[in-house]
Amino acid sequence: MTVSEGWVGDLSNGVIKLGERATLLHGLKNPECGLLSMMRCYDANDRAHILELFEQAATSSSHFCYSTTIALPNGHRQPVFCIGESDGLEETSAGSMLGVFVFPRFKLAAASPLRALS
């Protein structure tokens, strides 16, 4: 079973608004946050690439997706997939982003690598 939840971002002020589940899994107290606050719990090896995706989407209307893991307080890792798009950047407004997080209903142990199924 998988849980999915939408999110929106306002490019005029840089605020991203997460849903209740995403707020909880990202370790945030408030559903409204900045990009760097949201990404703090992501795998450190993925952060630079994800930041680059958001920067590109903030400068030109586009679609993007990424996957990473969220480090949970109990040492487990929660996989997360994000599919998003930016819009309105060619108009007089600052534009916006919207997307969906997909949280598969399994957690990875802290030391277990991902393995391909054969």
N, CA, C and O atoms as a GROMACS GRO file, in nm:
protein
  472
    1MET      N    1   0.084  -0.118   0.000
    1MET     CA    2   0.000   0.000   0.000
    1MET      C    3   0.089   0.125   0.000
    1MET      O    4   0.196   0.126   0.061
    2THR      N    5   0.044   0.226  -0.068
    2THR     CA    6   0.119   0.350  -0.081
    2THR      C    7   0.032   0.467  -0.039
    2THR      O    8  -0.089   0.467  -0.062
    3VAL      N    9   0.093   0.567   0.023
    3VAL     CA   10   0.024   0.689   0.060
    3VAL      C   11   0.076   0.800  -0.029
    3VAL      O   12   0.196   0.813  -0.049
    4SER      N   13  -0.015   0.882  -0.083
    4SER     CA   14   0.027   0.997  -0.163
    4SER      C   15  -0.039   1.122  -0.106
    4SER      O   16  -0.146   1.116  -0.045
    5GLU      N   17   0.028   1.236  -0.129
    5GLU     CA   18  -0.023   1.361  -0.074
    5GLU      C   19   0.030   1.477  -0.158
    5GLU      O   20   0.147   1.481  -0.193
    6GLY      N   21  -0.058   1.571  -0.188
    6GLY     CA   22  -0.020   1.686  -0.268
    6GLY      C   23   0.052   1.794  -0.188
    6GLY      O   24   0.045   1.797  -0.066
    7TRP      N   25   0.123   1.882  -0.261
    7TRP     CA   26   0.191   1.997  -0.202
    7TRP      C   27   0.186   2.112  -0.302
    7TRP      O   28   0.169   2.089  -0.422
    8VAL      N   29   0.200   2.234  -0.253
    8VAL     CA   30   0.203   2.352  -0.339
    8VAL      C   31   0.316   2.444  -0.294
    8VAL      O   32   0.355   2.444  -0.177
    9GLY      N   33   0.368   2.521  -0.388
    9GLY     CA   34   0.473   2.617  -0.357
    9GLY      C   35   0.444   2.750  -0.422
    9GLY      O   36   0.397   2.755  -0.536
   10ASP      N   37   0.472   2.858  -0.353
   10ASP     CA   38   0.453   2.994  -0.403
   10ASP      C   39   0.591   3.052  -0.432
   10ASP      O   40   0.669   3.075  -0.340
   11LEU      N   41   0.620   3.076  -0.559
   11LEU     CA   42   0.752   3.125  -0.596
   11LEU      C   43   0.773   3.272  -0.564
   11LEU      O   44   0.886   3.321  -0.570
   12SER      N   45   0.666   3.344  -0.529
   12SER     CA   46   0.683   3.486  -0.493
   12SER      C   47   0.746   3.501  -0.355
   12SER      O   48   0.813   3.601  -0.328
   13ASN      N   49   0.725   3.401  -0.268
   13ASN     CA   50   0.783   3.410  -0.133
   13ASN      C   51   0.864   3.286  -0.094
   13ASN      O   52   0.922   3.283   0.015
   14GLY      N   53   0.870   3.186  -0.179
   14GLY     CA   54   0.950   3.067  -0.152
   14GLY      C   55   0.890   2.969  -0.052
   14GLY      O   56   0.959   2.879  -0.005
   15VAL      N   57   0.762   2.986  -0.019
   15VAL     CA   58   0.699   2.900   0.082
   15VAL      C   59   0.638   2.778   0.014
   15VAL      O   60   0.565   2.788  -0.085
   16ILE      N   61   0.668   2.662   0.070
   16ILE     CA   62   0.610   2.536   0.027
   16ILE      C   63   0.511   2.493   0.134
   16ILE      O   64   0.542   2.496   0.253
   17LYS      N   65   0.391   2.452   0.091
   17LYS     CA   66   0.290   2.406   0.187
   17LYS      C   67   0.268   2.256   0.166
   17LYS      O   68   0.225   2.212   0.060
   18LEU      N   69   0.300   2.181   0.270
   18LEU     CA   70   0.288   2.036   0.268
   18LEU      C   71   0.158   1.992   0.331
   18LEU      O   72   0.095   2.067   0.406
   19GLY      N   73   0.117   1.870   0.300
   19GLY     CA   74   0.003   1.811   0.367
   19GLY      C   75   0.043   1.757   0.504
   19GLY      O   76   0.160   1.762   0.542
   20GLU      N   77  -0.055   1.707   0.576
   20GLU     CA   78  -0.033   1.661   0.714
   20GLU      C   79   0.069   1.548   0.723
   20GLU      O   80   0.160   1.552   0.806
   21ARG      N   81   0.055   1.448   0.638
   21ARG     CA   82   0.147   1.333   0.642
   21ARG      C   83   0.288   1.373   0.601
   21ARG      O   84   0.385   1.332   0.665
   22ALA      N   85   0.300   1.453   0.495
   22ALA     CA   86   0.433   1.496   0.449
   22ALA      C   87   0.500   1.582   0.556
   22ALA      O   88   0.621   1.571   0.576
   23THR      N   89   0.424   1.667   0.623
   23THR     CA   90   0.480   1.749   0.731
   23THR      C   91   0.538   1.660   0.839
   23THR      O   92   0.650   1.682   0.885
   24LEU      N   93   0.463   1.559   0.879
   24LEU     CA   94   0.507   1.466   0.983
   24LEU      C   95   0.631   1.388   0.939
   24LEU      O   96   0.729   1.381   1.013
   25LEU      N   97   0.629   1.330   0.819
   25LEU     CA   98   0.741   1.249   0.773
   25LEU      C   99   0.866   1.332   0.747
   25LEU      O  100   0.977   1.280   0.760
   26HIS      N  101   0.850   1.459   0.710
   26HIS     CA  102   0.966   1.546   0.690
   26HIS      C  103   1.018   1.602   0.823
   26HIS      O  104   1.115   1.677   0.825
   27GLY      N  105   0.954   1.566   0.934
   27GLY     CA  106   1.001   1.608   1.066
   27GLY      C  107   0.978   1.755   1.095
   27GLY      O  108   1.051   1.816   1.172
   28LEU      N  109   0.874   1.812   1.032
   28LEU     CA  110   0.846   1.955   1.048
   28LEU      C  111   0.728   1.976   1.143
   28LEU      O  112   0.640   1.891   1.153
   29LYS      N  113   0.728   2.088   1.211
   29LYS     CA  114   0.617   2.122   1.302
   29LYS      C  115   0.507   2.199   1.231
   29LYS      O  116   0.392   2.196   1.273
   30ASN      N  117   0.543   2.268   1.122
   30ASN     CA  118   0.450   2.354   1.050
   30ASN      C  119   0.443   2.308   0.905
   30ASN      O  120   0.547   2.279   0.846
   31PRO      N  121   0.323   2.300   0.846
   31PRO     CA  122   0.313   2.257   0.706
   31PRO      C  123   0.372   2.357   0.606
   31PRO      O  124   0.402   2.320   0.493
   32GLU      N  125   0.389   2.482   0.647
   32GLU     CA  126   0.449   2.582   0.559
   32GLU      C  127   0.597   2.593   0.593
   32GLU      O  128   0.634   2.616   0.708
   33CYS      N  129   0.682   2.576   0.491
   33CYS     CA  130   0.826   2.575   0.515
   33CYS      C  131   0.900   2.622   0.390
   33CYS      O  132   0.840   2.642   0.284
   34GLY      N  133   1.028   2.638   0.404
   34GLY     CA  134   1.114   2.667   0.291
   34GLY      C  135   1.173   2.537   0.236
   34GLY      O  136   1.167   2.433   0.301
   35LEU      N  137   1.228   2.545   0.118
   35LEU     CA  138   1.284   2.427   0.052
   35LEU      C  139   1.394   2.361   0.135
   35LEU      O  140   1.395   2.239   0.151
   36LEU      N  141   1.487   2.440   0.187
   36LEU     CA  142   1.599   2.382   0.262
   36LEU      C  143   1.552   2.315   0.390
   36LEU      O  144   1.607   2.212   0.430
   37SER      N  145   1.451   2.372   0.455
   37SER     CA  146   1.394   2.308   0.576
   37SER      C  147   1.331   2.173   0.539
   37SER      O  148   1.346   2.075   0.612
   38MET      N  149   1.259   2.170   0.427
   38MET     CA  150   1.195   2.047   0.384
   38MET      C  151   1.299   1.940   0.352
   38MET      O  152   1.279   1.822   0.383
   39MET      N  153   1.408   1.979   0.289
   39MET     CA  154   1.509   1.884   0.243
   39MET      C  155   1.606   1.838   0.352
   39MET      O  156   1.683   1.744   0.328
   40ARG      N  157   1.603   1.898   0.467
   40ARG     CA  158   1.700   1.867   0.573
   40ARG      C  159   1.702   1.719   0.610
   40ARG      O  160   1.807   1.666   0.645
   41CYS      N  161   1.589   1.652   0.603
   41CYS     CA  162   1.581   1.511   0.641
   41CYS      C  163   1.615   1.416   0.527
   41CYS      O  164   1.621   1.294   0.547
   42TYR      N  165   1.638   1.469   0.407
   42TYR     CA  166   1.669   1.385   0.291
   42TYR      C  167   1.810   1.329   0.299
   42TYR      O  168   1.897   1.386   0.366
   43ASP      N  169   1.832   1.219   0.231
   43ASP     CA  170   1.966   1.160   0.221
   43ASP      C  171   2.063   1.267   0.172
   43ASP      O  172   2.039   1.332   0.070
   44ALA      N  173   2.172   1.286   0.245
   44ALA     CA  174   2.269   1.392   0.214
   44ALA      C  175   2.325   1.380   0.072
   44ALA      O  176   2.359   1.482   0.011
   45ASN      N  177   2.335   1.259   0.020
   45ASN     CA  178   2.388   1.240  -0.116
   45ASN      C  179   2.292   1.288  -0.224
   45ASN      O  180   2.334   1.307  -0.338
   46ASP      N  181   2.165   1.308  -0.191
   46ASP     CA  182   2.065   1.348  -0.290
   46ASP      C  183   2.033   1.498  -0.287
   46ASP      O  184   1.977   1.550  -0.383
   47ARG      N  185   2.067   1.566  -0.179
   47ARG     CA  186   2.023   1.704  -0.159
   47ARG      C  187   2.065   1.800  -0.270
   47ARG      O  188   1.983   1.878  -0.317
   48ALA      N  189   2.191   1.795  -0.313
   48ALA     CA  190   2.239   1.889  -0.415
   48ALA      C  191   2.162   1.872  -0.546
   48ALA      O  192   2.125   1.971  -0.610
   49HIS      N  193   2.137   1.748  -0.585
   49HIS     CA  194   2.063   1.723  -0.709
   49HIS      C  195   1.918   1.771  -0.698
   49HIS      O  196   1.864   1.830  -0.791
   50ILE      N  197   1.855   1.745  -0.584
   50ILE     CA  198   1.716   1.788  -0.564
   50ILE      C  199   1.707   1.940  -0.563
   50ILE      O  200   1.615   1.996  -0.621
   51LEU      N  201   1.801   2.006  -0.498
   51LEU     CA  202   1.805   2.152  -0.497
   51LEU      C  203   1.818   2.205  -0.639
   51LEU      O  204   1.752   2.303  -0.675
   52GLU      N  205   1.901   2.142  -0.720
   52GLU     CA  206   1.918   2.183  -0.859
   52GLU      C  207   1.788   2.168  -0.938
   52GLU      O  208   1.755   2.254  -1.020
   53LEU      N  209   1.714   2.060  -0.914
   53LEU     CA  210   1.585   2.041  -0.982
   53LEU      C  211   1.488   2.154  -0.948
   53LEU      O  212   1.422   2.207  -1.036
   54PHE      N  213   1.480   2.189  -0.819
   54PHE     CA  214   1.391   2.297  -0.778
   54PHE      C  215   1.436   2.431  -0.835
   54PHE      O  216   1.352   2.512  -0.875
   55GLU      N  217   1.566   2.456  -0.840
   55GLU     CA  218   1.617   2.581  -0.897
   55GLU      C  219   1.581   2.592  -1.044
   55GLU      O  220   1.541   2.699  -1.090
   56GLN      N  221   1.596   2.483  -1.119
   56GLN     CA  222   1.560   2.485  -1.261
   56GLN      C  223   1.410   2.509  -1.278
   56GLN      O  224   1.369   2.586  -1.365
   57ALA      N  225   1.330   2.443  -1.195
   57ALA     CA  226   1.184   2.459  -1.204
   57ALA      C  227   1.140   2.599  -1.164
   57ALA      O  228   1.035   2.646  -1.208
   58ALA      N  229   1.219   2.668  -1.082
   58ALA     CA  230   1.185   2.804  -1.039
   58ALA      C  231   1.221   2.908  -1.144
   58ALA      O  232   1.178   3.023  -1.133
   59THR      N  233   1.298   2.871  -1.244
   59THR     CA  234   1.338   2.968  -1.347
   59THR      C  235   1.267   2.947  -1.479
   59THR      O  236   1.265   3.038  -1.563
   60SER      N  237   1.209   2.830  -1.500
   60SER     CA  238   1.139   2.802  -1.625
   60SER      C  239   1.028   2.700  -1.598
   60SER      O  240   1.052   2.598  -1.533
   61SER      N  241   0.908   2.726  -1.647
   61SER     CA  242   0.797   2.634  -1.626
   61SER      C  243   0.837   2.495  -1.676
   61SER      O  244   0.877   2.479  -1.792
   62SER      N  245   0.826   2.397  -1.589
   62SER     CA  246   0.873   2.263  -1.625
   62SER      C  247   0.814   2.158  -1.532
   62SER      O  248   0.744   2.189  -1.435
   63HIS      N  249   0.844   2.033  -1.564
   63HIS     CA  250   0.806   1.918  -1.481
   63HIS      C  251   0.933   1.857  -1.425
   63HIS      O  252   1.039   1.866  -1.488
   64PHE      N  253   0.924   1.795  -1.308
   64PHE     CA  254   1.041   1.731  -1.249
   64PHE      C  255   0.996   1.617  -1.159
   64PHE      O  256   0.881   1.610  -1.117
   65CYS      N  257   1.090   1.530  -1.129
   65CYS     CA  258   1.063   1.422  -1.033
   65CYS      C  259   1.194   1.381  -0.967
   65CYS      O  260   1.302   1.398  -1.024
   66TYR      N  261   1.182   1.328  -0.847
   66TYR     CA  262   1.299   1.275  -0.777
   66TYR      C  263   1.255   1.170  -0.677
   66TYR      O  264   1.138   1.160  -0.641
   67SER      N  265   1.352   1.092  -0.634
   67SER     CA  266   1.328   0.997  -0.525
   67SER      C  267   1.447   1.006  -0.430
   67SER      O  268   1.560   1.031  -0.472
   68THR      N  269   1.420   0.984  -0.304
   68THR     CA  270   1.524   0.985  -0.202
   68THR      C  271   1.470   0.908  -0.082
   68THR      O  272   1.365   0.844  -0.091
   69THR      N  273   1.541   0.913   0.027
   69THR     CA  274   1.492   0.855   0.151
   69THR      C  275   1.495   0.962   0.259
   69THR      O  276   1.582   1.049   0.261
   70ILE      N  277   1.399   0.952   0.349
   70ILE     CA  278   1.391   1.040   0.465
   70ILE      C  279   1.446   0.964   0.585
   70ILE      O  280   1.402   0.853   0.614
   71ALA      N  281   1.541   1.025   0.654
   71ALA     CA  282   1.595   0.965   0.777
   71ALA      C  283   1.497   0.988   0.891
   71ALA      O  284   1.469   1.103   0.927
   72LEU      N  285   1.445   0.881   0.948
   72LEU     CA  286   1.349   0.891   1.057
   72LEU      C  287   1.422   0.887   1.192
   72LEU      O  288   1.533   0.834   1.200
   73PRO      N  289   1.361   0.944   1.296
   73PRO     CA  290   1.426   0.948   1.428
   73PRO      C  291   1.464   0.810   1.483
   73PRO      O  292   1.559   0.798   1.561
   74ASN      N  293   1.390   0.704   1.443
   74ASN     CA  294   1.419   0.570   1.494
   74ASN      C  295   1.531   0.499   1.418
   74ASN      O  296   1.559   0.382   1.444
   75GLY      N  297   1.596   0.569   1.324
   75GLY     CA  298   1.706   0.510   1.248
   75GLY      C  299   1.666   0.447   1.116
   75GLY      O  300   1.753   0.417   1.034
   76HIS      N  301   1.537   0.426   1.094
   76HIS     CA  302   1.491   0.372   0.967
   76HIS      C  303   1.489   0.483   0.862
   76HIS      O  304   1.499   0.601   0.893
   77ARG      N  305   1.476   0.441   0.737
   77ARG     CA  306   1.465   0.536   0.626
   77ARG      C  307   1.334   0.512   0.553
   77ARG      O  308   1.300   0.399   0.520
   78GLN      N  309   1.260   0.621   0.527
   78GLN     CA  310   1.134   0.613   0.455
   78GLN      C  311   1.158   0.658   0.311
   78GLN      O  312   1.195   0.773   0.288
   79PRO      N  313   1.136   0.568   0.212
   79PRO     CA  314   1.148   0.612   0.073
   79PRO      C  315   1.040   0.716   0.041
   79PRO      O  316   0.929   0.710   0.093
   80VAL      N  317   1.074   0.811  -0.045
   80VAL     CA  318   0.979   0.912  -0.090
   80VAL      C  319   1.005   0.941  -0.237
   80VAL      O  320   1.120   0.952  -0.280
   81PHE      N  321   0.897   0.953  -0.312
   81PHE     CA  322   0.903   0.993  -0.452
   81PHE      C  323   0.828   1.125  -0.464
   81PHE      O  324   0.725   1.143  -0.400
   82CYS      N  325   0.878   1.215  -0.544
   82CYS     CA  326   0.812   1.344  -0.564
   82CYS      C  327   0.800   1.370  -0.713
   82CYS      O  328   0.897   1.355  -0.788
   83ILE      N  329   0.681   1.408  -0.756
   83ILE     CA  330   0.656   1.449  -0.894
   83ILE      C  331   0.597   1.589  -0.886
   83ILE      O  332   0.499   1.611  -0.815
   84GLY      N  333   0.657   1.684  -0.958
   84GLY     CA  334   0.611   1.822  -0.948
   84GLY      C  335   0.618   1.896  -1.079
   84GLY      O  336   0.674   1.848  -1.177
   85GLU      N  337   0.561   2.015  -1.078
   85GLU     CA  338   0.567   2.103  -1.194
   85GLU      C  339   0.562   2.248  -1.148
   85GLU      O  340   0.504   2.280  -1.044
   86SER      N  341   0.622   2.332  -1.229
   86SER     CA  342   0.615   2.476  -1.204
   86SER      C  343   0.538   2.539  -1.319
   86SER      O  344   0.538   2.487  -1.431
   87ASP      N  345   0.473   2.652  -1.290
   87ASP     CA  346   0.386   2.714  -1.389
   87ASP      C  347   0.381   2.864  -1.365
   87ASP      O  348   0.406   2.911  -1.254
   88GLY      N  349   0.348   2.939  -1.468
   88GLY     CA  350   0.324   3.082  -1.455
   88GLY      C  351   0.447   3.168  -1.456
   88GLY      O  352   0.439   3.288  -1.430
   89LEU      N  353   0.563   3.111  -1.484
   89LEU     CA  354   0.687   3.188  -1.480
   89LEU      C  355   0.702   3.282  -1.599
   89LEU      O  356   0.778   3.379  -1.592
   90GLU      N  357   0.632   3.254  -1.707
   90GLU     CA  358   0.641   3.339  -1.825
   90GLU      C  359   0.543   3.456  -1.818
   90GLU      O  360   0.544   3.544  -1.905
   91GLU      N  361   0.459   3.458  -1.716
   91GLU     CA  362   0.360   3.564  -1.700
   91GLU      C  363   0.413   3.670  -1.604
   91GLU      O  364   0.528   3.661  -1.559
   92THR      N  365   0.331   3.768  -1.572
   92THR     CA  366   0.375   3.876  -1.483
   92THR      C  367   0.385   3.832  -1.337
   92THR      O  368   0.451   3.898  -1.257
   93SER      N  369   0.320   3.722  -1.301
   93SER     CA  370   0.328   3.674  -1.162
   93SER      C  371   0.459   3.598  -1.141
   93SER      O  372   0.529   3.566  -1.236
   94ALA      N  373   0.490   3.572  -1.016
   94ALA     CA  374   0.614   3.501  -0.983
   94ALA      C  375   0.606   3.352  -1.013
   94ALA      O  376   0.709   3.285  -1.022
   95GLY      N  377   0.486   3.300  -1.030
   95GLY     CA  378   0.470   3.159  -1.060
   95GLY      C  379   0.444   3.074  -0.936
   95GLY      O  380   0.449   3.122  -0.823
   96SER      N  381   0.416   2.948  -0.962
   96SER     CA  382   0.387   2.856  -0.854
   96SER      C  383   0.436   2.716  -0.891
   96SER      O  384   0.468   2.688  -1.006
   97MET      N  385   0.439   2.631  -0.790
   97MET     CA  386   0.472   2.490  -0.808
   97MET      C  387   0.364   2.407  -0.742
   97MET      O  388   0.299   2.452  -0.647
   98LEU      N  389   0.346   2.289  -0.793
   98LEU     CA  390   0.258   2.194  -0.727
   98LEU      C  391   0.307   2.055  -0.758
   98LEU      O  392   0.377   2.033  -0.857
   99GLY      N  393   0.270   1.964  -0.674
   99GLY     CA  394   0.315   1.827  -0.697
   99GLY      C  395   0.253   1.730  -0.599
   99GLY      O  396   0.160   1.762  -0.525
  100VAL      N  397   0.308   1.611  -0.602
  100VAL     CA  398   0.260   1.505  -0.514
  100VAL      C  399   0.380   1.427  -0.459
  100VAL      O  400   0.475   1.399  -0.531
  101PHE      N  401   0.372   1.394  -0.333
  101PHE     CA  402   0.467   1.303  -0.270
  101PHE      C  403   0.403   1.165  -0.267
  101PHE      O  404   0.283   1.152  -0.243
  102VAL      N  405   0.483   1.063  -0.292
  102VAL     CA  406   0.438   0.925  -0.280
  102VAL      C  407   0.527   0.858  -0.176
  102VAL      O  408   0.649   0.855  -0.189
  103PHE      N  409   0.463   0.805  -0.072
  103PHE     CA  410   0.534   0.739   0.038
  103PHE      C  411   0.497   0.591   0.037
  103PHE      O  412   0.390   0.555   0.087
  104PRO      N  413   0.584   0.504  -0.017
  104PRO     CA  414   0.555   0.360  -0.010
  104PRO      C  415   0.543   0.317   0.136
  104PRO      O  416   0.609   0.375   0.222
  105ARG      N  417   0.461   0.218   0.163
  105ARG     CA  418   0.435   0.176   0.301
  105ARG      C  419   0.534   0.071   0.349
  105ARG      O  420   0.495  -0.033   0.401
  106PHE      N  421   0.661   0.098   0.331
  106PHE     CA  422   0.766   0.017   0.391
  106PHE      C  423   0.879   0.110   0.429
  106PHE      O  424   0.893   0.219   0.373
  107LYS      N  425   0.960   0.066   0.524
  107LYS     CA  426   1.074   0.146   0.567
  107LYS      C  427   1.199   0.063   0.551
  107LYS      O  428   1.196  -0.060   0.567
  108LEU      N  429   1.309   0.129   0.520
  108LEU     CA  430   1.437   0.060   0.505
  108LEU      C  431   1.514   0.072   0.634
  108LEU      O  432   1.517   0.178   0.696
  109ALA      N  433   1.577  -0.037   0.677
  109ALA     CA  434   1.662  -0.031   0.795
  109ALA      C  435   1.779   0.061   0.766
  109ALA      O  436   1.819   0.076   0.651
  110ALA      N  437   1.834   0.121   0.868
  110ALA     CA  438   1.940   0.220   0.853
  110ALA      C  439   2.058   0.168   0.772
  110ALA      O  440   2.114   0.243   0.693
  111ALA      N  441   2.097   0.044   0.790
  111ALA     CA  442   2.216  -0.006   0.723
  111ALA      C  443   2.186  -0.090   0.599
  111ALA      O  444   2.279  -0.139   0.536
  112SER      N  445   2.058  -0.108   0.562
  112SER     CA  446   2.030  -0.193   0.448
  112SER      C  447   2.033  -0.117   0.316
  112SER      O  448   1.963  -0.017   0.300
  113PRO      N  449   2.114  -0.164   0.223
  113PRO     CA  450   2.116  -0.100   0.092
  113PRO      C  451   1.993  -0.143   0.011
  113PRO      O  452   1.934  -0.248   0.038
  114LEU      N  453   1.956  -0.062  -0.086
  114LEU     CA  454   1.849  -0.101  -0.177
  114LEU      C  455   1.901  -0.211  -0.267
  114LEU      O  456   2.016  -0.207  -0.311
  115ARG      N  457   1.819  -0.310  -0.295
  115ARG     CA  458   1.861  -0.420  -0.381
  115ARG      C  459   1.761  -0.439  -0.492
  115ARG      O  460   1.640  -0.424  -0.473
  116ALA      N  461   1.812  -0.472  -0.608
  116ALA     CA  462   1.725  -0.500  -0.722
  116ALA      C  463   1.665  -0.639  -0.706
  116ALA      O  464   1.730  -0.731  -0.655
  117LEU      N  465   1.541  -0.653  -0.747
  117LEU     CA  466   1.476  -0.784  -0.744
  117LEU      C  467   1.519  -0.862  -0.868
  117LEU      O  468   1.529  -0.805  -0.976
  118SER      N  469   1.544  -0.990  -0.852
  118SER     CA  470   1.584  -1.070  -0.968
  118SER      C  471   1.474  -1.166  -1.007
  118SER      O  472   1.490  -1.242  -1.103
   0.00000   0.00000   0.00000
